[in-house]
Amino acid sequence: MRIIRIYLLKEVLPPFVMSLVVSTSILTAGNMIQMADLIINKGVNALEMFKLLFYLMPSLLMLTIPISMLSSVLLAFARLSSDNEIVALRASGIGLLRIASPIVLASLILSLASIPLNYSLMPEFGYRARKLLREIGVKNPTALLEPGIFLKVFENYIMFIYDIRGNELYNVRIYQPQDDGPTRTLVAEKGEILPHADLNSVKIKLTNGVADETEPGNPKAFYKLAFKNYYVTLNLKEGLQQQSVDKKTR
């Protein structure tokens, strides 16, 4: 029976390893594309991106380990069934429960080994990933810019960008809500992110656009100002400037 147990485990192990590698790679691929964009187009440090990917691994393994175990067992027993090896074992007086017992035991051991991964590593690495993301956002605020969504990472401003190519922004909309008046709006055909000494703010050069400016005698009223070049400095929200990140209750 010992030989049969080892034989069954050898049938399950290679598909498990292959499935674990493939499924983890598939789930990682989406993150890799996003990280490559941050490294190539936005100048984020590659080492920080690989650290972030490493911190995300426990949350991926939490999904891929049970998926891989399930697929490997299905593949192994499908192969044994197609070659009539299960029929031969049963004809030799070995019941299905005894045939499956090595796989059940291996699954139980794998489940117990996954407890530290889910209970300790995943929360700790998730905390480190959020902390690293906050540090990346403070050191390189341009990494926070994404096309096609309303960005609320700047203090007192909301930004919408239709397209981003490196440091070039296209069809830029910047909104400044007022507590006691209408929303101030800046619209430009093009924008350029300029080098800025302050890590907590982003300086943008807007080209060919229109800005709402307040009237000197009536702060609640605006007039339209057409411009060829317009410079605006946007400060990050206070929460993004903080280096400390609290751990979640989970």
N, C-alpha and C positions, 0 to 999 in steps of 0.2 A: 504493500500500500504506500510505503514511503516513496518508492520510485514513481508511482502514479501521481502522488501529490506534487513532487518536483516537476514532473512532466507537465501537469496542468498549469502550474505557476509559470513555467517557461513559455507556455502558450499565451498567457495573458500579459506577461511583462513587456515583450517588444511592441505589441499594439498600444499598450498603455503609454510607453515612453514616446512613441511616434505621435499618438493622438495628443499628448500633453504639449509636445513641441509645436505641432501644427496649430492647435486651438489657441495656445498662448501667442503664437506669432500672428495669427489672424486678428486677435483682439488688440495686439500691440501695433499693428500696421497703421490703424487710423491715428493713433497718438504720434507715431513716427512721422507721418506726413505733416501733421500740424507742427511738430517740433522742428522739422526741417525748414518749414516756412519761417519760423521764428529765428532760426540760426542764420539762414541765407539772406532773408529780406529785412529782418529787423535787428540784426546784430546781437542777438542774445548769445551768451557764452555757451558753447557746445557742452562743456563739462557740467554746467548747471542743468542742461536739458537731460543729459544721461543720468544725473543724480535724481532728477524728477521721475524719469522712467523707472529707475530702480525702486523708488519709493512707491510707485504705483503697482509694482509686481505682486505684492500680497493680495491686493484686491482682485487682481486678475486670476491668480492661482486659486483663490477661493471658489471661483466659477469653473476653471478649467480642470481641476483635479477630479471632482465628481463626474464631470462630463467625459473625461478621458477614461476613468475607470469603467463607466457604463459602456462606452463604445468598445473598449478592449475586451470586456467580458462577452459582449454580443458577437464580436468578430471571432473570438477564440472558440466559443461554443458552436457558432455557425460552421466553422471549419471542422470541428470534431464531429458534428452531426452529418456534414456532407460526406465525410470519409467513413461514416458508420462506426467510428471509434466509441461513441457513447453506447451504441447497440452492443458492441463487443464487451464493453465493461459491464453492462447490465447482464449480459449472457454469462459472464464470469461470476455472477452473484454479488456485484457491487451496486448498491442502490443509488438513486439520484442524489439523496441527501449526502451520502459519503463522497460522491463525485464532486458535489458543489461545496463541500465543507472547507477545502483549502482556499477557495476563492472567497467564501464568506469570511473566513478568518483574516485573510489578507485585506479585505475591504474594511473590516473592523479595526485592524491595526492602523490602516491608512486614515480612517476617520478619527481615531484617537490622536494620531500624529498631527492632524489638521487643527486640533483644538488650540494649541499655542499660536498657530498662524492666524486663526480668526479672532482669538481672544486678546492676544498681546501685540503681535506684529502688525496686523492690519490697522488697528487704531493708532498705534505709535507712528507707523510710516505715513498714514493719512495726515496726521498732525504735522509731520516733517514736510510733507508735500505742500500743504497749505502755507506753511511758514516760508518755504522756498519760493513759492509763487508770489507771496507778498514781497519778498526781497527782490525778486526779478522785476516786479512792477514798480518798485521804488527806484531801482538802479537804471531801469530802461523803460520809462513810461510809454514809449512808442509800441512796446509789445502788447499794451492794453487796447490798441486800436484795432477794430475789426470792421470790415465793410458790410453794409446792408443791415446794421442793427443800430438802435438808439443807444449811445454810450453815455452812461451816467457816472463815470469815474472822475469827472472834474467838478471842482467845487463851484456851485452856482451856475453851471452850464450843462446843456445836453447837446451832444454832437451826433450827426448822422453823416456818414461818408458812403458814397455809392461804390467807389473803387479805390484800392490802395495798391500802389506798385513801388515797393521800397519806401523811400521817404516822400514820394509823390502822392498827393491825395487829389481825387477828382470828384467834382460835384459835391462840394462840402456845404453842410447846413449846420450852423451853430445857433442854439437857442439859449437865451438868458431869461428865465422866468422872473417876473417882478411881483413882490408881495402886494403892492398897492397900485399896479398899473399893468398895461399890456406887455406881452413877452417881446423882448428885444431879439431881433433875428439878423444873422449874418449869412449871406448866400454868396458863394464864390464858385467860379468854374474850376479853379485849381488851387491847391495848397501845397506847401512844402514845409516839412519839419526841419527846423534849424537847430544847430548845436546850441545847447543852453547849459550854463554852469550849475543852475539849480536843479538837483535831482528830483525835486518834488513838484516840478512844473514842466510844461511842454510849450515851446515857442513855435508858432506856426505863421508862415507868410502866406497870405491869401492873395490871389490874383484874379482880376476881372470879376468884380462882384458888386453887391449892394449891401449896405449896412444901415440899420436903424440907429439913429443918434438922438439923444434927448435934447429937447429945446432948452436953452439956458434959462428962460423965464418960467418954464412949465415942465418940471421933471417927469410928469406923467404923460407928456406928449412926445411923439417922435417925428423926425423927418428923415426922408430917404437920402442916403449919401452913396453915390456911385464912386467906386475906387478902382484904380489899376493895381495898386499894391497896398495891402493892409496887414499890419502885424498885430497879433493877439497872443497873449500869454495866458495859458490855462493852468491853474493850480490843481493838483490832485486833491481828492477829498481827504479829510483828516484821517479817516479810517485806513486809507491806503498808505499813508505816510508812517503809520506806526510799525515799528519793527517787530513788536511782540504779537504773538497769535495765541489766543487762549485755546486750551483743549476742550473739545466738545464733551458733553456728558457721557455719550456712548463710548 
